[in-house]
């Protein structure tokens, strides 16, 4: 039914300009104005997009809403830190000094680190 659909994801932000600046300037993604009351779309590296819409009573998601698989998680976490991004730490998770949960070495999934966008939405970078 939807195999040929150009599906996309969406999320809200309480500050569209801060979101634009973060996704474009910090993460290096292409951001496009969609009009319609301040909507923007963030183009994902291998296709697809995420629509970000303004919402005054925005509440950040309490779960990871966008994941970025990368070849070298350490290098990406270092680059994010150099741009002022702080990795989130979660109680009960054995994260290292960089904030990376080393699941790959333990055979328990990929290495992963979480961080937030300016609206407080949770994103992750993980080893591919």
C-alpha positions as CSV (number, residue, x, y, z in Angstrom):
1,X,0.0,0.0,0.0
2,X,2.7,2.5,0.9
3,X,5.7,1.0,-0.8
4,X,6.0,3.9,-3.2
5,X,5.1,6.7,-0.7
6,X,7.7,9.4,0.0
7,X,7.0,9.2,3.7
8,X,8.6,11.6,6.2
9,X,8.7,12.0,9.9
10,X,7.7,15.1,11.9
11,X,8.4,16.7,15.2
12,X,7.7,20.0,16.9
13,X,9.9,22.8,18.2
14,X,9.2,25.8,20.4
15,X,11.9,27.8,18.5
16,X,12.1,27.1,14.7
17,X,15.1,29.5,14.2
18,X,17.1,27.7,16.9
19,X,16.2,24.3,15.3
20,X,17.2,25.6,11.9
21,X,20.5,26.8,13.2
22,X,21.2,23.6,15.0
23,X,20.4,21.2,12.2
24,X,22.1,23.3,9.6
25,X,25.0,24.8,11.5
26,X,25.9,22.2,14.0
27,X,24.8,18.9,12.3
28,X,25.6,20.1,8.8
29,X,22.3,19.1,7.3
30,X,20.3,20.9,4.6
31,X,17.3,22.8,5.9
32,X,14.6,24.0,3.7
33,X,11.8,26.5,4.4
34,X,8.4,24.9,3.7
35,X,6.4,28.0,4.4
36,X,3.0,27.3,5.9
37,X,3.5,29.1,9.2
38,X,7.2,28.5,9.7
39,X,7.6,24.8,8.8
40,X,11.1,23.6,7.9
41,X,12.3,20.3,6.6
42,X,15.6,18.8,7.4
43,X,17.0,16.7,4.6
44,X,18.5,13.4,5.8
45,X,21.8,12.3,4.4
46,X,20.6,9.3,2.4
47,X,17.1,10.5,1.5
48,X,14.0,11.4,3.3
49,X,13.3,14.4,5.5
50,X,12.0,15.4,8.9
51,X,9.4,18.1,9.0
52,X,9.8,20.4,12.0
53,X,6.8,22.6,12.9
54,X,6.4,25.4,15.4
55,X,4.3,24.6,18.5
56,X,4.0,27.0,21.4
57,X,3.2,24.4,23.9
58,X,5.9,22.0,22.6
59,X,6.8,19.1,24.9
60,X,10.0,17.3,23.9
61,X,9.8,13.6,23.2
62,X,10.9,11.4,26.1
63,X,12.4,8.9,23.7
64,X,14.9,9.0,20.8
65,X,13.2,10.4,17.7
66,X,16.1,10.6,15.3
67,X,19.2,8.3,15.0
68,X,22.3,9.0,13.0
69,X,24.4,5.9,12.2
70,X,28.1,6.8,11.7
71,X,31.3,4.9,10.9
72,X,33.3,6.5,13.7
73,X,31.2,7.3,16.7
74,X,34.2,8.6,18.7
75,X,35.1,11.2,16.1
76,X,31.5,12.3,15.7
77,X,31.0,12.7,19.4
78,X,34.2,14.6,19.6
79,X,33.1,16.9,16.8
80,X,29.7,17.5,18.4
81,X,31.4,18.3,21.7
82,X,33.7,20.8,20.0
83,X,30.5,22.5,18.6
84,X,29.1,22.7,22.1
85,X,26.8,19.7,22.1
86,X,26.6,17.8,25.4
87,X,25.9,14.1,25.4
88,X,23.1,13.1,27.7
89,X,23.7,10.6,30.5
90,X,21.1,8.2,31.8
91,X,21.0,6.6,35.1
92,X,21.8,2.9,35.0
93,X,23.6,3.2,31.7
94,X,27.4,2.4,31.8
95,X,28.4,5.3,29.5
96,X,32.1,6.2,29.2
97,X,33.7,9.6,29.7
98,X,32.4,10.8,26.3
99,X,28.9,9.7,27.1
100,X,29.0,6.7,24.8
101,X,27.3,3.5,25.8
102,X,29.7,0.8,24.5
103,X,27.3,-2.0,23.5
104,X,29.2,-3.3,20.5
105,X,32.2,-4.6,22.6
106,X,29.8,-6.3,25.0
107,X,27.8,-7.9,22.1
108,X,24.8,-5.9,23.2
109,X,24.0,-3.7,20.2
110,X,25.8,-0.7,18.7
111,X,27.8,1.9,20.5
112,X,25.4,4.8,21.1
113,X,25.3,8.3,22.5
114,X,22.4,10.6,23.0
115,X,22.0,14.4,22.8
116,X,19.2,16.9,22.4
117,X,18.3,19.5,19.8
118,X,17.4,23.0,21.0
119,X,13.8,22.0,21.5
120,X,14.8,19.2,23.8
121,X,14.1,16.4,21.4
122,X,16.3,13.4,21.9
123,X,18.7,12.4,19.1
124,X,21.4,9.8,18.9
125,X,24.5,8.9,17.1
126,X,25.4,5.2,16.9
127,X,28.0,3.0,15.3
128,X,26.9,1.6,12.0
